[in-house]
């Protein structure tokens, strides 16, 4: 799978409406056949920092995502709300889903 984590530093005046701003992009991405997940979180240390954790089935699914109309539109719409270019880690890993944490068991 292609596993991606990206940090989006959002302008303070956009922070409370960021999730609404990215909802069309999020919904369209989640509907892609090769998308495994596309989840936003807000930093507990910095309320203007949003973290996106996403995964795609394989390289073809990742390429289809980047070539999609909604991705191209997001690349035009998102920068106005950002302080700087997002940071990203994108790796192909040998997994197909989340694993249970081995160091902890909840019963």
N, C-alpha and C positions, 0 to 999 in steps of 0.2 A: 504494500500500500504506500501511497504518498501521504506522509504525515507532516502537517504544517502548523506552526505556531507563529502568529504575527502580533506585534504590539502597535497599536494605533494611538499616538499622542494627540488627543482632541483639544481644540481650543475651548477654554472654559465656557464661553457663551454657547457652545454646541453640546457640551457634555450631557446635559439633562435630556436632550432630544436626539442624541446619537443613535440609540437603538431604533427609534422611529425612522430616522434618516436611512438606516441600513436595512430596514425590514424588507423592502422589495427585493434587494440583492440577496438577502438571507433566504427568503422564501423560494426564489428562483433557483438558487444554488442547491438548496435541500431537495428540490424536485428533480435535479439531474440524476439520471440512472446510475452514474458512477460515483456519486457523493455518498460517503459513509456517515459523516456528521459535519456540522458547521455550527459551532457553539461560541457565543460571545460571553465574556465575563468582564466585570469592572474591577479594577484594582482596589484593594482595601487600603493601600498606602497612598494612592494618587487617584482621586476621583475623576481626573481627566485622562486617565489611561485605560484603554479597553484592549483586551486580549482575545484574539480569535484562535480557536483550536479547530482545525478542519482536517478531514482525511478523504482521500479519493481511492477507489478500488485499485487503480494502476496508472501507469504513465499516460495511457490513452485517455482515461477519464480526466486526469489532470489537464491534459492538453485541450480536451473538449471544453473544460471549464474556462480556461484562459481565452479560448476563442469564442466563447458564447457572447451573445448580444448583451446579456445582463452584466457580465464581467466588464465588457468594454464600456458600458454605460456607467458602471460604478467607478471605473478609473477616471471618468470625467466628473462625476458628482461628488466623490469623497474628498478630494484634496481641499476644497473650500473650507472644510470643517477641521482640517488638521494643522497642527503646529509645525510638523516636520514629516519627512518621509517615514513610513512605517518600517520597523525592523522585522526581519523574518528569518525563520529557520524552516527549511523545506528539505525533507529527506525521504528517500525510499527506504522503508524498513520491512523486515520479514515478520509481518503480523497481518491479521485480517480483522481484528477487533480489539477492544480493551481486554486486559487480563486482570484477575483479582490480585490485590496487593499481597505479596507473600509474607511481609513482615507483620501483618495484622489480620486477625480473624474476628469478625463480628457475628455473634450467634444470637 
